[in-house]
Amino acid sequence: MVDSSHTAFAIKEISKNSQFQQVSQNQIFRNYEYNLDFDDKVLGFIRWIFKNNAEFRHSCLRWVAVLSQLLPDECLPLKRTITFSDGSKALNLSSPIILAAGANKNAKSISAYSNLGFGGITVGTATRNFRSGNPHRPRVGLDEFNRLIYNSMGLNNDGISSVAERVKKQIEKSHNRGMAVGISVAETPTVTDEASRLQDILETFTIGYGVADYIEVNVSCPNTGEERLDLDTKFMKSVFEGIDNFRKTESQRKSVYAKLSPDLTEKQLCSILDLLAPLGVNGVILGNTYPSEHLFYDLPILNAKGTSGGISGRPLYENTFRKTIFAKKHFPSLSVVACGGIDHGLKVRDLLNEGADFVQAYSVSAFRWNAIKKMNREFFGAV
Ligand SMILES: Cc1cc2nc3c(=O)[nH]c(=O)nc-3n(C[C@H](O)[C@H](O)[C@H](O)COP(=O)(O)O)c2cc1C
């Protein structure tokens, strides 16, 4: 079991980073609390039963989605259409809450997630070929007290061809159920020479682009043991130039998002956005799981820096909120998607009011039973 007092250092690190935007000090920040209902307590009991098998517990979300198809749909009028000034295909969402990447890595049972209340789903992250991810166990764990998940999965997935094939088969049904489907792609961490790296990520992108509604390029995975792409701006520029050139040859333009790390400083975030905007990138996901060199959890050390993965969930929210405001203020034409610690419908409302086009969530589904439906209701009641 994890002693949650050990998280204090990592959480302090996140909140220090959250203060970086002087510009947003006047914005009202509220970390809304939710009541623990009876069903949330039952979920807590289920978490306790599977406490030694965290990866299995994570895979259960898919089965909950499949079984929830037996229940009647809840149709709240929360539809959103996201349009893009460059003519990229619009995204039609039945709710502003989308399932974040990592929860359904292999694109299985996609349309079932609409029954959980999601207005869309990002599957993946997919790499060029199958990867088993990091070899150690456990690779994922949960801190009850702080309502966070820590992980060092290391991009395990079936490979882009299998993922794209499954998306192709299910996308029409997903659209009929009000969901947009995106694929998250990343470079293969073990490829090292520059030309092969570029070829690897561009091939992965191209296969995903052929079938998905939008593509997320994951440039910020903190737990493969490799340097993150968002810290290697020269190579990142080549990747997005390649993507831009490819998109110009396609008859149908689709939106492309870059998923950035939540630990970027103001200066880093600005220089990345300055680089991405002229290359036709439509938007950014802010952000990924929070990499920390100060995690004290029971994950093995992964790389030379001693980083042991990242954390997700409630402690990320203030950082998400302030970064969303910052990005929107400095780059108003970018589509901003808030992600990190979003666990209440009023947070969704606040983020959309601050200019986010939609939000992504994942960890909350481990802590609130029927989380997204509850958040949709809280959001609906507030607008
Ligand atoms: C177990 C786990 C696996 C994840 N895998 C991925 C992934 O493959 N690709 C990715 O872009 N993000 C991945 N993430 C990050 C989430 O998509 C999300 O950015 C992060 O968890 C913050 O959102 P949350 O606080 O709502 O969970 C993962 C997160 C967790 C907890």
Ligand as a Chemical Component Dictionary entry (heavy atoms), coordinates in Angstrom:
data_LIG
# 
_chem_comp.id                   LIG 
_chem_comp.type                 NON-POLYMER 
_chem_comp.pdbx_formal_charge   0 
_chem_comp.three_letter_code    LIG 
# 
loop_
_chem_comp_atom.comp_id 
_chem_comp_atom.atom_id 
_chem_comp_atom.alt_atom_id 
_chem_comp_atom.type_symbol 
_chem_comp_atom.charge 
_chem_comp_atom.model_Cartn_x 
_chem_comp_atom.model_Cartn_y 
_chem_comp_atom.model_Cartn_z 
_chem_comp_atom.pdbx_ordinal 
LIG C1  C1  C 0 -2.680 4.358  -16.766 1  
LIG C2  C2  C 0 -2.566 5.531  -17.677 2  
LIG C3  C3  C 0 -2.145 5.362  -18.985 3  
LIG C4  C4  C 0 -2.030 6.452  -19.837 4  
LIG N1  N1  N 0 -1.635 6.251  -21.126 5  
LIG C5  C5  C 0 -1.569 7.299  -21.978 6  
LIG C6  C6  C 0 -1.223 7.107  -23.331 7  
LIG O1  O1  O 0 -0.985 5.986  -23.794 8  
LIG N2  N2  N 0 -1.175 8.208  -24.133 9  
LIG C7  C7  C 0 -1.442 9.473  -23.679 10 
LIG O2  O2  O 0 -1.398 10.429 -24.463 11 
LIG N3  N3  N 0 -1.804 9.672  -22.400 12 
LIG C8  C8  C 0 -1.865 8.630  -21.541 13 
LIG N4  N4  N 0 -2.230 8.840  -20.244 14 
LIG C9  C9  C 0 -2.503 10.226 -19.794 15 
LIG C10 C10 C 0 -3.985 10.580 -19.886 16 
LIG O3  O3  O 0 -4.433 10.568 -21.209 17 
LIG C11 C11 C 0 -4.248 11.985 -19.307 18 
LIG O4  O4  O 0 -3.528 12.924 -20.079 19 
LIG C12 C12 C 0 -3.810 12.124 -17.866 20 
LIG O5  O5  O 0 -4.137 10.956 -17.152 21 
LIG C13 C13 C 0 -4.458 13.337 -17.189 22 
LIG O6  O6  O 0 -5.862 13.247 -17.192 23 
LIG P1  P1  P 0 -6.707 12.691 -15.904 24 
LIG O7  O7  O 0 -6.205 13.437 -14.702 25 
LIG O8  O8  O 0 -8.133 12.973 -16.247 26 
LIG O9  O9  O 0 -6.409 11.246 -15.827 27 
LIG C14 C14 C 0 -2.339 7.760  -19.362 28 
LIG C15 C15 C 0 -2.779 7.930  -18.056 29 
LIG C16 C16 C 0 -2.900 6.848  -17.214 30 
LIG C17 C17 C 0 -3.386 7.062  -15.814 31 
# 
loop_
_chem_comp_bond.comp_id 
_chem_comp_bond.atom_id_1 
_chem_comp_bond.atom_id_2 
_chem_comp_bond.value_order 
_chem_comp_bond.pdbx_ordinal 
LIG C1  C2  SING 1  
LIG C2  C3  SING 2  
LIG C2  C16 DOUB 3  
LIG C3  C4  DOUB 4  
LIG C4  N1  SING 5  
LIG C4  C14 SING 6  
LIG N1  C5  DOUB 7  
LIG C5  C6  SING 8  
LIG C5  C8  SING 9  
LIG C6  O1  DOUB 10 
LIG C6  N2  SING 11 
LIG N2  C7  SING 12 
LIG C7  O2  DOUB 13 
LIG C7  N3  SING 14 
LIG N3  C8  DOUB 15 
LIG C8  N4  SING 16 
LIG N4  C9  SING 17 
LIG N4  C14 SING 18 
LIG C9  C10 SING 19 
LIG C10 O3  SING 20 
LIG C10 C11 SING 21 
LIG C11 O4  SING 22 
LIG C11 C12 SING 23 
LIG C12 O5  SING 24 
LIG C12 C13 SING 25 
LIG C13 O6  SING 26 
LIG O6  P1  SING 27 
LIG P1  O7  DOUB 28 
LIG P1  O8  SING 29 
LIG P1  O9  SING 30 
LIG C14 C15 DOUB 31 
LIG C15 C16 SING 32 
LIG C16 C17 SING 33 
# 
